[in-house]
Amino acid sequence: MIPTIVLTSNFLQDVIAVADHLGMKVFTFAGFSMGGAVGKLLAIDYPQRLARYRFEGRRRGLKTQVK
């Protein structure tokens, strides 16, 4: 079932789950638009997991729940 509300934080948890499943403790992340917003949260919540990153086209003032 697709949730009625899609949160950027849900995508963030998906990225972390996939990286964990693949055994990637540190990885490179690139995101555009919504991916840029996810990357921004990734850099805030999990900076130790990022080797390098590139975010483009992210929206300013994006309202998200941040830890």
N, C-alpha and C positions, 0 to 999 in steps of 0.2 A: 504494500500500500504506500502511495506517495503522500508524504505529510502535506497538510494544507498550508503550513507556514514553513518556508525554507529559510534557515538561518545560516549565515556565513560560518558560524561556529560549528555547525554540523559538518560542513565541508572540511573544516580544519581537522576535526576528529577523524574524518575519513582519510585524510592525507597521513596523519600520524599512524592510524591503524594499518594502512598499506605499507608504510615504511617499516613499521615493527614486524609485520608479516614477512617482509623481504629481508629482515635482519639488518636494515640500514640504520645505524645509530646516528650517522651524520650524512647529509645529502645536499644536493644542489636543487633549488626550486626556482622555477620561472612561471610567472602568471601574468595574464592580461585580463583586464576588465574584472569580472568576478574572481578570477584566479589571482589578480593583483590584490584584491581585498582579502582573500584567504591568505595570501603570502604575507600581507601586513600583520595579520593576527598571528601567523606562524612565527614571524620575527619577534613579536611582542611576548607570546606565550612560551615559545620553544627556541630561543636564540641559540642554545647549545647544540641544537640538531642541524643547524644550517652551516654548510661549508661556504656556499656562495648563494646569492639570490639576485633576481631581477624582477621587479614589479612594474608593470606599465598599465596605463588606462584605469587606474583605481579611482573610485569616486572620493571626492573630499567630503568630509562630514558624515561618513558612513556610520550609522548608529548600530553598534554591535555590543554584545555582552563580552567583556574581557575579564579574565581572571584577575 
